[in-house]
Each structure stands twice: as structure tokens, then as C-alpha cells.
Amino acid sequence: MYFKITSGAVIFQSPMMSVQPINVVKPDPPLGLHMEITDTGNLKISWSSPTLVPFQLQYQVKYSENSSTNMRKADEIVSATSLLVDSVLPGSSYEVQVRGRRLDGPGLWSDWSAPLIFTTQDVIYFPPKILTSVGSNVSFHCIYKNENKIVSSKKIIWWMNLAEKIPQSQYHVMGDHVSKVTFRSLKATKPRGKFTYDAIYCCNEHECHHRYAELYVIDVNINISCETDGYLTQMTCRWSTNAIQSLVGSTLQLRYHRSSLYCSDVPSIHPISESKDCHLQRDGFYECVFQPIFLLSGYTMWIRINHSLGSLDSPPTCVVPDSVVKPLPPSSVKVEITVKIGLLKISWEKPVFPENNLKFQIRYGLSGKEVQWKMYEVHDAKSNSASVLVPDLCAVYAVQVRCKRLDGLGYWSNWSSPAYTVVTDIKVPTRGPEVWRIINEDTTKKERNVTLLWKPLMKNDSLCSVRKYVVKHHTSRNGTWSEDVGNHTQFTFLWTEQAHSVTVLAVNSIGASFVNFNLTFSWPMSKVNTVQSLSAYPLNSSCVFLSWKLSPSDYSLMYFITEWKILNEDSETKWLRIPSSVKKYYIHDHFIPIEKYQFSLYPVFMEGVGKPKIINSFTPDDIEKRQNDAGLYVIVPIIISSSILLLGTLLISHQRMKKMFWEDVPNPKNCSWAQGLNFQKPETFEHLFVKHTESVIFGPLLLEPEAISEDVSVDTTWKNKDDMVPTTMVSLLLATPDLEKGSICISDQHNSADFSELESSVVTYEDENRRQPSVRYATLLSSSKSSDIDAEQGLIHSSVSKCFSSKNSLSKDSFSNSSWEIETQTFFILSDQHPNIISPHLPFSEGLDEFLKPEGNFPEENNGERSVYYLGVTSIKKRESGVFLTDESQVLCPFPAHCLFTDIRILQDTCSQLVENHFSLGTNGQKTFVSYMPQFQTCSTQTRKIMENTMCDLTV
């Protein structure tokens, strides 16, 4: 090939060159360019070759990466149709182009393919979706970008369904930015509405991105069962999908591999397998048929689940067709009750296939709507019949038979068609019927007509039917003859000779009964009287008790016949045979209480029927006894009903009394202040019925200190009607070794005015015996300001009973017009004690610690248990009228046992009443009281004034 140019007469020619078309081929650009993140976190760029070319191509890939932290370009040549790009970052953009040319030899590059842009998300999961089976282990990887920053893998937290935090023990750091979480021994995913997967979230420490990975876990434990038909020509396998979670877009397929002989010990999925078409049945099972089959080959089967995310295989199972044979049922089943032996005999024919030894199972039962089957097994492979003992030989039985391999492999066959027995006579009747007679005597003709009566035989006695009855006669003159009476149950003949014997025989298709009842009619025997007495006792309307006594006899007694009927009526006579060995008997029938009955007892001998004993009513003694006892049946229920009513009344009354008298008793289980009290001690109940105030503030239990003196200290301002009185302090020293032998008195010159003027007034006590006294004292302190006293007034009524002396008493009027203004007021009284030392006056603020720690020894006999009561008393800064109690102080105030405090009332707005009762603590110092709770009560400053405070009996 050359290039020639002519210009006028001049010709130009290029050098000669040689070109082969195959060496200058320019292929088309690659097709189907695609990018995706792989399960390993790489970016996979893939494409497909252009139209067919006669040679292999090589490809040039040009791509660029643009991210917030990195920009790069690359150009690579590969021979495959894909390229992996590592170090993929979230939030990056990739642009790719590809072209191709001949791999071996010269050639031209194709044009570049159209550019493809791929952008990664802020959170990258790889793999983004996983499909796996129950019990497997899987892992997810994650790269998390937050606000243009890639989060450190150590700060990544994994969540499942945003509800369950995955433990950190399942985390793995794969790099600076790649976190991995692993799930072990997975359980099947529980569908939640339309969601058939678990969402796996990769999160920052403080937030989670909306993107997630999907985890599908399916239970693939599918049971495949197979059975070979009785003809050994095909094998049918069945399996159900009920246990498989439905996955959209998935398909199920049975695959198998056939080995040449038998199965391996551990079945495994073979790489080379075949699929089998299965069809869904109405019962929800898939059914696959293998035909033809190799009986001794091993078929390894499994179910494959195909899905776009991958495929899963169920555990394989191996089946040998010869080991799963279900034989055909036995044929020609026959059943009958054997004659003269009375057994249920079953026979059958074994199926042709399989040729293995078989065992058989028989079920039989009385024919009916619901047959109660009984089972019987035959393990003799050569046997084709069996006999079974049954209780009822005259019933219809249904019988079925089935079979199975004797070595236990395979399945039981279906039950054969049922066979039924036919009721036939198998034996002669076991006995003849019981016979009795009715004699009608014609005195004019001197004849007796005898009517024989007998009861029809039951199936158990007739075995199994009665065709006719035969009456056999025997007389001394005419010998023996028989009469056929058919199926009738009575027969009449003329009794003409002195002795006449009859026997009734039952006849079926086999023959006549061997055991029969003979009845002899004899003129002389009818006069033999062996029954001395007969008594009839009605027990109820359906039972009568008979008893009798016999006299000695030389005749051979066979049995008794008893008759009964209603008197004065032409009613049917009923009769019953009674063994000769008994002397009392219960007759079961319907008896009318208002009717009179006739009872007859006949002794039956071998020589004939004896003279009967007849009574026309029940035994008179029994009637009278029943009449006497009739009232008992009425009285006893009345007594029982009355007793029950009385018992109920007592219980109701007890509950009402308990509610009336015990409604205020605290329940230790519900009241915290009653915890620990022993309600079995009598003294506990002394305080139970005292109504207490509303809820209080509790404090710790303070033990009672040893009292050494009695001190009443009140800071007051005294004011009478006419003039102001200065602050005073009054100390009352009480020396009372024996309160019953003397009294204390303030001297006569101390009147009400003088008393208010005292700075310190001492009251002494003179004992008649002038013994060493015990000292009790009370101090009245007043330290209020003298100014503005007229502005506010309060009343306190305080009288001292017996006035400390019988002669000079402080009248109530002495204090009636006094007003008290208190800045700091305390009230402190000690229990009645007999100390050996006298304590000086102790101001409350300074002497409390000393008082609680007294010096000296005290007699043990005076250290009895005391009652301890505590009141909270406080002060206020404002000048108000009256006395105020606030919650700023809580003062220990033991009440003395010999004092009687009455009418202590507090007007209040928001404060609960402190004391609203009369506390009579008695005069006996040795009496013991239980500590009262609450020990503290705090009142608000809303409390206005003490209306009345009467303190009396300080000396008695």
C-alpha cells in the first residue's frame, strides 16, 4: 500500500507500506460500567466487554477521588473486567472511565466510555446486608463520618434495632476508622410487621445515623421424611415450610445426590447434586416423587434457599429406600367366635412385598359408633392367625390388622378393612330357666291346674340364643314325656297324680341345656311346715328386708321361693328364688308406702314344695318403731338447723362486739407508734382507749433520768388588778418524807399580794417526827420586761389543791386576774422519787446537764420504772398576748406520778391539740406506766393562748 500524488506532469508517490486489518482494529468502548462497595470495604469497579472480538482485550481505567480530606487521580491497566480500589472513605465522590484495546499484538484504543460518578454515604457498612442461618457467626464493618470528620473506631457504638445496645465485648478495632462487630450463635429473626430483618446501627458516642445494615437470620432446619410404597417402585419425600421464615424474593429447591450403596455415617452436601421438582399439597407440605428408585442406594437430600443476598442449605439427610418401606396392609382378614371354645379367632394373609419378616398388630373392640379398641401384637413372622379371649361371646366385634418389618425399620402399614363377627350359638345353654308355679284348685271337680312360670334366659346363659323351651314331665304312673312350648314363658297342665315332677329345658342350635331346675308337686309335701316365722321390714320405697326362722326337718332343702303382691288388688304376683343357705334377704322393687303387701315364703325340697309362710303386712314392731322414729326425722334436722343459726348469730354478735369495743385499738402492723407493745400484758391496755392528737413529729426515745428533785420553773410577769408587780422568783421547797403524815403551807402572812412581791420565797415544811426530810421544790421565775404590760393580757387559772397546807391555801382568785407575758418560759417537773440529797435550784438553761448527771447514790428500792412524758415548749421574740408554743425548742418535761393535771387546753389555728384529756397519774409512786408516744410535738407560732391550766394535788 502506498500514497500517490499527481500534479500536472509530476507524480509523487509515498513509500510502500504493508498493513494487516487485524492489527489496526479499534474496539467499541466497554459496556455496563458499575461501582459498589464490597464486603471487605473496597470499591469495586466492574464492566463488561464490548461486542465479540476475535482477541482478548486489555483495559485502561481512569478514576478520580474527591473527598473533604483527600483528592487523587489514578490510571491503571488491567486485563480483567473489574478493578478494586482500596481505602474508600465515606462521603467521597468517584468518577470513572474505561477504554479497551487488543491485549496481544498491535491494535488501537477504543474510545472512553461515558463517565460514571459514584458517591459513598456518610456511614459505610460492609457488607450492607447479610443472609445467614440459625447458629452461624457473622460480622459487620463500619466507617462513620460526622461533620466532615471520620470518627475514630474506638468511639463507635453498635445498636440493634435502636433498642438493644450490643455489648462491647463483641466490638473489634480493625483500624483507625474501621470498627467491626461480631454476632455468634444467631437466633432466627422475628418478623416485625413488614420488616423481616434486624437493623444494625453504627453510631457515634452521642448520635446515630439513619442508615443501617440488614441482618437476615433464617431457621433452615427442615425435616425431610421419605417412604417407599408397598410395591417397592417409588419413594415419596415430603417436607414442610411452616418452620421457614418467608423471605421475599426467595425460592426453595430440593437437591439430592445418590450414592452407589447405602449412606455415609455423617451426611454432607455433595458439590455435585441434582434438583427435584416438588409440588405443594393442600396440607401445606411439599411432595417429591422418586421413580424409579434403587432400593439399596443412599439418597442424600437437602433444601436450598435461593435469594439475591445468597443461598442457604438445610442440614442434609440421607435415606435408603429399602429402610423406609411402608408395607401394604394384610388382606383377607376374617374373624369369628370359635364354637365350643369361645375365643375370638382372627386370620389374615401377609402382603407379597416386602420379603422381609413382618410383625402384625391386631386391634379389636365391640362394634358401635365409637369403638373402644384393644391392641394385640403377633411377633411370629410365620403366623397368619391369632386367638384372643373376649368377655362377651354373644356380641359383635370389629377387627383390623396391620404389619411392619420385624427389625423395626420402615413404617406400619395402613389398617386393613374391618372384619366383623356374626352372632351364632357357640355352646349349649349353660342352664335352663328358673321355674315357679301358680296353682288354681277347683274344689268342685277336685282338680288342680298348675301354671308354670319361668324367666327368659339372657345371652350369657343361652350362648347365644334360645330357639325354644321344652317342658319335661315325670310321674310314677305315666312315666316321662316332653312338650315343646316354643318361645313361650309359661305353660299350664293338669295335676292329677299324687306326685308330679317337671323340668324346663332351654334349646338353641347346638342343643339343650344340661343344668336345669326341677320342680316337684306332691300332696303330702304341701303340708310340711318348716318355716316358723317370717318378717318383712321396709327399708325404703325400693327395698324390703326379709328374715325368717326354720324348724328342723328331715327333708333335703334345695332353695326358697318368695312371692309378694299388693293386697286387695288383682295385681301381678312377683317371685324370686333364694338360695337355701341364707336366712335373710333384700328384695329390690318399687314399693308403695300406703299399700299393704302380702309376702309368702315357700321352702322347696327335692321331694316337693312345702307349706308356705304368709304375712299380709309389714312386721308390726317395725311399723310402730318407724312411727315412733318418724318424729326423729323431723326433730333432728330442726335441731341441726337451729344449731347452725345459733352459731351464726354468735359469730355475728362477736364481730359486732369486737368492732364496738375494739375499734380504737391500734393495730401494731399498721401503727408505727404501737410497734413493740406487748398486748398480752394487762397494763398495756390502760392507754389504748385514750384518744391522741393528730400526726406528730417523732424523736428518738429518751430514757427516763433518775429524778432527784421536783422543780416547777415558769418565767412570768405578774399583774393584778390594781398595780404592777415586779419580777419575782418564788421557790417552794417541799420537805416531804411522808406525804401522808403532813402537809406544806405557806405562812399566813403570805397573801396574794405578798406572794407577788417576793423576790424569793421559801416555803418550809415541819414534820411531826422531825426526821431528815426529802426535799421537793418548785421555783417560779419571772424575767419579763415591766414595760407595756398593760397592752396584752392572758389568763392562767392555777390553783393548788389543799394549798400546800390545810389552813393557808392559795385561792384561785389570787391568780385569776393575772396576765402572763413570757419571753422564755419552761415547765419542768420530775417524777416522784425519794433521793438522799437535796439539789439546789437549777435554772433550766444551765442546770439541765447537771440534773441529768446527779451526784450521789440512790436507794435501789426507789428506782422503780416511771412513766415518761415530753412536751415541747418554746419562746417567741414578738410581744403577743398570752403564752406561745413554737417549734424552735423542745423541752424535756417528765410529769410526776403523784400530780393530777386537768383541763390543759390550747386554742390553735394550725397546731394540733397537744393535750385534750385529764391525765390522772395517781398518787402511788410505785405504779409503772408505759412510755407514751409521741415524745415530741412541735406547734407553730399560730397558737394563741393557754385558756386554763389547773395544777392540783402536788402533795398527795
Secondary structure, 3 states (H helix, E strand, C coil): CCCEEEECCEEEECCCCCCCHHHHCCCCCCEEEEEEECCCCCEEEEEECCCCCCCCEEEEEEEEEECCCCEEEEEEEECCCEEEECCCCCCCEEEEEEEEEECCCCCCCCCCCCCEEEECCCEEEECCEEEEECCCCEEEEEEEEECCEECCHHHCEEEECCCEECCHHHEEECCCCCEEEEECCCCCCCCECCECCEEEEEECCCCECCCCEEEEEECCCCCCEEEECCCCCCEEEEEECCCCCCCCCCEEEEEEEECCCECCCCCCCCCCCEEECCEECCCCEEEEEECCCCCCECEEEEEEEEECCEEEECCCEEECHHHHECCCCCEEEEEEECCCCCCEEEEEECCCCCCCCEEEEEEEEECCCCCCCEEEEECCCCCCEEEECCCCCCCCEEEEEEEEECCCCCCCCCCCCCEECCCCCCCCCCCCCCEEEEEEEECCCCEEEEEEEECCCCHHHHCCCCCEEEEEEEECCCEEEEEEEECCCEEEEEECCCEEEEEEEEECCCCECCCCCEEEEECCHHHCCCEEEEEEEEEECCEEEEEEEECCCCCCEEEEEEEEEECCCCCCCEEEEEECCCCEEEEECCCCCCCCEEEEEEEEECCCECCCEEECCCCHHHHHHHHHHHHHHHHHHHHHHHHHHHHHHHHHHHHHHHHHHHCCCCCCCCCHHHCCCCCCCHHHHHHCCCCCCCCCCCCCCCCCCCCCCCCCCCECCCECCCCECCCCEEEEEEECCCHHHCCCCCCCCCCHHHHHHCCEEEECCCCCCCCCCCEEEEEEECCCCCCCHHHCCCCCCCCCHHHHCCCCCCCCHHHHCCCCECCCCCCCCCCCCCCCCCCCCCCHHHHHHHHHCCCCCCCHHHCCCCCCCCCCCCCCCCCCCECCCCCCCCCCCCCCCCCEEEEEEECCCCCCCCCCCCEECCCCCCCCCCCCCCCCCCCCCCCCCEEEEEEECCCC
